[in-house]
Amino acid sequence: MSQDVNPSKITPGEDFIEEKLNLSVVPGSIYYGPIRFVIYIGKSFHIKEVLYNPEEYFKNDFYIKIQRGKCPLKKLKVAIWIDGVLYSKKNDGGTVIRHIGALKDGSVIEVKLDGAAGGFAVVTILGALKDDVIADVDGNFYKTVNIGGQIWMAENLRTTRYNDGTDIPYKTYGDTYRWYNDDVNYKKPYGALYRYEAGATGKLAPTGWHIPSVDEWNQLRSYLQSTGGQTGKALASKAGWACCATPGTVGNDQPSNNRCGFNGLPAGAYNYSHPRYFGLGDGTFWMTSTKDIVDPYLICMRYDSDDTEQHLDSQPYALSARCVKD
């Protein structure tokens, strides 16, 4: 009899040590997001997962891996289906790795295990990131873009942990983050809103990346100006902005936006001095690593403007974060 298991409700035993299980046996592969299950074996377990848009971030070539914890793998029966097609029922007697090839958005992966009671096994979906995609410590993936020799994230940061694995506090003062309207559904595509103090730790960006300075933002702006066209329209996303009748502004003729691939979204911000969320659809506000004597600087872009603006973050605000490569 199969038992449906919610992987998010399952935690490994105290003796589960990920490093000892050697989960990265497929060269150049990483976990596909959170799709890793620690399964306590009773009699039979049946897991069914729908993949979300693997083509967006991953090369379309995947593996599935099954590895024992306490459960002797020779006593573990394995069955794998992809979109209703049986791929494998064979047990190799060691770590089971199956090349499952191309997947599409919405592909359904089913794994059924039968094993000895009291043990556990680990099921992992492995895939290689595209060359222009990076991951943060939370397992979020980001497209990147080369603009005038600078490598930028093409999405707002949405990590809830620093790059050393420690949690970022939520909705407090100091080094903290928020979701717009306190709704995690804004995480994708708008990202999180961070206080300057979170960026100032030097640990907010993924390893090898950093929060840009005002000078780095100005370098980006100067390059876009030198290549022609309005800076705002070059940076802004092709949709989602409030409409503006003035030609050349971000909110006018939005399909002509985003010529550089930066894909800036109107993610709004949070004002701590007059507590409220504001600006979703109207503007975006990015933190910088540059501070005046007292206040840090921010970069602003609005629907009714054709350029970016530099202001002091004096309220203070919780802001979006874009990272640039070291």
N, C-alpha and C positions, 0 to 999 in steps of 0.2 A: 504494500500500500504506500503510495507516494504522499509525502508531506511537503506542502508548499512552505518555503522559508523566506522570510524577509531578511536579506543579508545585513541591513542596517541595524537589526535588533540582535545580531550575533556578535559576541566578542570572544577573542581567543582566550585559551586557558593561560594561566600564569607561566607555563613553560613554553609558550609559543614565542619563538624568537625569529623574527622575519629574516635577519641576516643569515641565520643558519640554514634556512630553507632555500637560499640561493635563488630568489625569484626572477632574476634577470638572466636566464640561461639562453635566451634567444638574442644573439648579437645585435646591438643597435636598437633594441626594443625597450619600451617602457610600459607602465600600466596604462590601459585605456581608461583614463579618468578614475572614478571610484569603483570600477567593476572588478573588485576583488572580494571573494567570499571566503570566510572561514566557516566551514561546515562541520558541525558536530554530527558524527555518524551514529545513527540509531540503527534502523533497519534499512530505510530508503529515504532519500531526499530528492526532491524535484525542484529545480530552479529555472525560472523563465525570465529573461531580461530583454527589453527592447532598447537598442542602441539609439542614441541621439546624434544624428548628423556626423558620423565619423569622417566623412570626406572634407569637412570644413578645416580640420586641423591635422588629420593623419593621412599618410600615404595609404592607399587603399589595398592593404595587404596585411592580414592579421593572423595571429596564432592564438590558440587557447591552450592553457597549461593547467594540469591537475597534479598536485603534489601532496603527499601525505604529511600529517603531523604525527600523531601517535598511531594512527591506523595503518597496519601493514598494507602496502599498496597491492601486494599479491592477493589480498582478500577484498580488494575494492573493485567493484564492477562499474564500468564507466560507459555512458551512452551520451552522445552529443548530436544535437540537431541544429541546423541552420536553416531558418525559414521553412521548417517542416521537413527538411531533407536530412536523413540520418547520415552523419559523417563518420562516426566511429563507434564501435562497441569493443574495441580491442584494449586490453590492459598489457602494457609493456613490462610490468613487473618493477618499474622504476618510475621516475617522473614521466608523466604522460604529456607529450606536446603534439598538438595537431595543427597543421597549417590549414587555416580555413579560408584563405584567399580573400577575395574582394567581398566587402560588405556594403550595404547601401543604407541611407538614412531610413530608420525604422526596421532594420533587420532584427529578427527575433532569434536569440540564442537560447537553446534549452540544454540543460545538463542534468542528467539523472545519475545518482550514485547509490550503490548498495555496498555496505561495508560492515566491518565488525563494530559492535556497540562499544561506546566509550571513547573512540578515537575521534580525530577530525582530519579534514583534508582542506587544501586551499585551491580554489579555482580562480584563475587570473586570465583576463583577456589582454593580450599584448599587441601593441602596434607601434610603428615608428612615426614620430612627428615629421611633418613636412619641413623642408629646409628653412622656411621663413616663419616657423612657429616655435615659441618657447613655452615653458611651464613654470608655474610658481610652486611654492612649498605646499600649498593647499591642493594641488592637482588641477588648477585652472590653466587653460591654454590660451595663448594670445598670438594673433598674427602680428608680424612686424613689417616695417617698410623702411627702405633706404631713401632718404631725402637729402640730396646734396652732400652725401658722405656721412651723415648722421644716421644711425640705426635707431628708429623709434618703435615703440609699441603702437600698433594700429587699433588698440582697444584700451579702455580705461582699466586700471588695476582693480581687482576685486578679491584680493587675498584677505583672510581674517587672521593670518598668523605672520609673524616676522620670518625672515629667511633663516633664522636659527631654530624655528619650530615653536617658539613661544607665542601664546595667544595675544592678540591685540584687544584691549578692553573695548566693550561696546557701550556707546551712549554715556560716557563719562566725560570729565574734563581731562586735559593733558593729552597723552598719546592714545588716541581713540579713533573709532570709525563708526559709521552709520550707514544704513540703507535708506534711500529716499522714502519719506513717509513711514519709516520703520517697517518697510515691506520688503522682504527678501526677494520678491519677484522682480524688483528693479535691478537685481544683481547683474543679470544678463538682459540687455546689452550695456546698461548704463554704468555698471561698476559701483564700487563703494565710495563714500565720502569720508575723507580723512582730515584730522587736525594736523596742523603744521608739525606739532611735536612728534607725531608718528613718523613723519618723513625725516625729522631731524635725528632720529635714532640711528640712521644709516643702515637700518635693517629692513625697511619697508619694501624696497624693490627686490626682485629676484636676484640671486647671486650673479654677478657680472653685469648688473644694470644699476642705475641710480636715478633719483629724482633730479630732473634737470634744473640748472641754475637759470637766472634771468638771462645771462649771456648766451646760454645754449638755446633758449627760446628766441632770442634776438638773432642768433645765427640762422635758425630755421626761417624766421620771418624775412631776413635779408636775402636768403637764397630764393625764396618764393617770389619776392619782389623782382629779383634779377631775371627770373624766368618768365615774367609777364603774368598779368591777370591779378585780381584782387586776392590778398592773402587769406581773408576769411573764407571766401568761396573755395579756395584751394584746400583748406583744412577741414571744412565742414562736411558732414555726411550728406548724402543725396536726398534724405527724407527725414521727417520728424520735427522740423523747425516750424515755428509760427510763421505765417505768411507775411511778407512785406512787399508793398507795391513799388518800392524804390529799386530801380535796376542796379545790379552790382552788389546788392546786399546778400547776406547769407540766406535770408528767407525768401528771396526772389529767384524764380527759375531754379528750384532746388536740384533738379536732375543734372544741372551743369556743375554742381559742387564736386569737391573731393578729387580734383585732378591729380593730387600728389599721393592719394591713398591713405591719408592720415585718419579719415573717417571720424571726425570730431562730432560727438552727439550732444544735444542740449540737455545735459544731465542735472542742471540746477545745483543747489547747494543748501547748506543749513547755516542759519545765523544764530549764534549763541547769545549775543547781547539782547536780541529781540526774538526769543526762541520760536523759530518757524522754519519749515522747508519752503523754498521758493525757486522759481526760475525754470522748472522742468518744461521743455519745449521752447523756452525763450532764450536761454543762454547756457553757457558752460563756463566753469571756473576751475582752472587747474592750479595746483600748488606748485611752488618752486622751492629750491633749497637755499635761496638768497634772502637774507634778512637785513633790514635797515637797523638802526640803533635799537629799536624796540620791536617793530612789526615786520613780519615776513612779507614778501611780494607774492602776488598771484597774477595769473594771466587769464583774461576774460575775453569771451567772444559772444556776441549777441546776434539775434536774428535780423535786427534792423541796422547792422553795421557791415562794412566791407573789410574790416581789419581786426586784428587782435589789439587788446589794450592791456597795459600794465598798471596795477593798483597795489596799494598796501592792504594787507589782510589785517585790518585794525579792529574788527568787530568782536571776537574772531569768528571765522567760518570753518565749516567742514567742507572740504573741496575734493574734486576729482583728482586723480593722479595718473599721469602718463610717465613712463620711464624711458630712458635713453641708454643705449649700451655704453659700457665703460670704454 
